[in-house]
Amino acid sequence: MTNQVMEMFKLTLYSELYQTEKGNLLTYGELARLSGQPNYARQVGRILKNLPKDTQLPWYRVVKGNKEIAFSIGSDAYERQKNHLEKEGWIIRGQKIIRSL
């Protein structure tokens, strides 16, 4: 992927993520597809990993295909994602996202 194509992918990804409404979840694969690169789920993860910690983008609404948090239980990133999701009404058990209230 050229730098120009990657930058367009990122911009589209950020736009799609920004438009994700409270209470909705996307998988890495769904976000890649919505961003025009259906086979780039891993790249989505890399891009989101490099967002600044104070980003206003709802990165925490992006989860694994089996509706689990991708981070290791107890890690800082896991705790931040879990807290964000719980504030939006999701029930979390371990890494599994059970349901929204």
PLY file of the C-alpha trace (Angstrom):
ply
format ascii 1.0
element vertex 101
property float x
property float y
property float z
element edge 100
property int vertex1
property int vertex2
end_header
0.00 0.00 0.00
1.50 3.34 -1.00
1.77 6.17 1.52
-1.00 8.07 -0.27
-3.34 5.06 -0.23
-2.50 4.42 3.44
-3.27 8.02 4.35
-6.63 7.83 2.55
-7.36 4.55 4.34
-6.56 6.16 7.70
-8.71 9.21 7.01
-11.64 7.03 5.96
-11.11 4.78 8.98
-11.09 7.78 11.35
-14.25 9.11 9.73
-16.07 5.77 10.02
-14.94 5.37 13.61
-16.02 8.90 14.50
-19.50 8.16 13.15
-19.92 5.00 15.25
-22.71 5.78 17.66
-22.73 5.14 21.38
-23.92 1.61 22.09
-22.62 0.20 18.80
-19.57 -1.98 18.34
-17.48 -2.66 15.25
-15.03 -5.47 14.70
-11.60 -4.74 13.28
-12.72 -6.47 10.08
-15.93 -4.46 9.81
-14.03 -1.20 10.24
-11.53 -2.27 7.58
-14.37 -3.10 5.17
-16.18 0.18 5.87
-12.88 1.96 5.23
-12.49 0.39 1.80
-9.88 -2.27 2.61
-11.74 -5.44 3.69
-8.56 -7.49 4.18
-6.84 -4.97 6.47
-8.26 -5.84 9.90
-4.77 -6.19 11.38
-3.79 -2.83 9.94
-6.83 -1.31 11.67
-5.47 -2.62 14.95
-2.05 -1.11 14.28
-3.55 2.25 13.39
-5.75 2.33 16.50
-2.82 1.26 18.68
-0.95 4.38 17.59
-3.72 6.85 18.41
-2.80 9.30 21.16
-4.21 8.35 24.57
-6.25 11.57 24.68
-7.92 10.96 21.30
-11.60 11.84 21.00
-12.17 8.97 18.55
-14.16 6.11 20.12
-11.45 3.50 19.52
-12.87 1.44 22.39
-15.92 0.53 20.25
-13.69 -1.65 18.04
-13.43 -5.26 19.19
-12.37 -8.68 17.96
-14.59 -10.63 15.58
-15.86 -12.80 18.44
-16.95 -9.66 20.35
-14.08 -9.73 22.81
-11.64 -7.09 23.98
-8.31 -7.74 22.25
-6.09 -6.56 25.11
-4.79 -8.77 27.91
-6.91 -8.71 31.05
-5.42 -6.31 33.58
-3.40 -4.30 31.06
-3.83 -0.52 30.99
-5.42 -0.66 27.53
-7.84 -3.41 28.65
-8.92 -1.40 31.69
-9.44 1.77 29.63
-11.50 -0.06 27.00
-13.52 -1.95 29.61
-14.28 1.27 31.52
-15.38 3.10 28.36
-17.64 0.24 27.29
-19.17 -0.14 30.73
-19.94 3.59 30.79
-21.88 3.01 27.56
-23.87 0.21 29.18
-21.97 -2.89 28.04
-21.48 -5.81 30.41
-17.94 -7.23 30.31
-16.91 -10.63 31.70
-13.20 -11.19 31.28
-12.53 -10.24 27.68
-16.06 -11.16 26.53
-18.53 -8.37 25.80
-21.83 -9.86 26.91
-24.49 -7.35 25.99
-25.63 -3.80 26.30
-28.10 -2.80 28.99
0 1
1 2
2 3
3 4
4 5
5 6
6 7
7 8
8 9
9 10
10 11
11 12
12 13
13 14
14 15
15 16
16 17
17 18
18 19
19 20
20 21
21 22
22 23
23 24
24 25
25 26
26 27
27 28
28 29
29 30
30 31
31 32
32 33
33 34
34 35
35 36
36 37
37 38
38 39
39 40
40 41
41 42
42 43
43 44
44 45
45 46
46 47
47 48
48 49
49 50
50 51
51 52
52 53
53 54
54 55
55 56
56 57
57 58
58 59
59 60
60 61
61 62
62 63
63 64
64 65
65 66
66 67
67 68
68 69
69 70
70 71
71 72
72 73
73 74
74 75
75 76
76 77
77 78
78 79
79 80
80 81
81 82
82 83
83 84
84 85
85 86
86 87
87 88
88 89
89 90
90 91
91 92
92 93
93 94
94 95
95 96
96 97
97 98
98 99
99 100
